[in-house]
């Protein structure tokens, strides 16, 4: 018994399929690498400019700044040989015209309502006050959660406020230290901002104190 | 160019803009159309990014159509589209970093936009380069126009602004729901309603022109 005659199809040789995909992949990779090499320095330049402007904003325009790197659990102003400055955790120490420190700009991040909220805030270790706050990255709900950066009254709450911060319902504050009026409709986002600042202050304050002690000892030695 | 060729070229270009608009008629690419059009800038940037990707990929697919074996054509098309999406994403990060952040993952999702893959499979893989470019330009423009329309309606009503400029003054209470996900569905619903109404009215009028009312001989005798 024989079945129906099926049309004979000419299969493309496997080597041709592999060769075509390999060539297409190689060309695609080449194009992506070329554009990446060309665009990356410009992207990093833009990111650095955004960070510089944010530091100026949260430290109220310091005359100059120095980056401190977190190396082996301690802050240092000397970048270890061969280390990538962008890969290390950094804080930025601001100075006034007479070279006196005015505060430290600290970056922090935590998951908010939609996605990770990344912010920078100025902190004065001497007084324990937050000097200002700016959102660097946020995808919070438009019209609600994004008020953490668009509501000027909320942002102004962080200009010169004692730590630790304490979120309270708007108008329900009892005059305690560190009270921040939350935003109606953006409770989770506002609470995240406060948590980021409190956590970063708690982690950085002892490190900054230790760094200040080392600098003072170094100055006395000179 | 002969009159017939000119007509074909015009049809290739204009087909995607209105008669077969990818969003408003074929209902393709609805995911980015709903997700990123909460402002004019986002809609415009997404439209331009998609237009660039469909133009470049249709050009390449049409140019190399005889070299791409049938068995691996879809994987090759996806590779081509993914390459241009990566390039567009890098360029966006360099030129418009804020917009690139706002668009988020939706730029990468252009890779799986069925509007692009369908134009490659249905048109670019069978037609000459010139016609494929015109088809891509028309489809991309149609997508851009739809996104721009949605972005404009949603930003004007939902934020009271156009391209960030205030339209109604500080007393305007924005309809925040329009820049939230439900606003996207309301807007596309109303646009589709308006477009279908216009098309139906046009069809009725041309039918009336073709069959005048005084054709009483067609009516059955009483």
Interface residues (C-beta under 8 A of the other chain):
Chain A: X12 X16 X17 X20 X21 X24 X25 X28 X31 X32 X35 X36 X39 X40 X42 X43 X46 X47 X50 X137 X139 X141 X142 X143 X144
Chain B: X38 X67 X68 X69 X70 X71 X72 X75 X76 X79 X80 X82 X83 X86 X87 X90 X91 X93 X94 X97 X101 X104 X158 X159 X174 X176 X179 X180
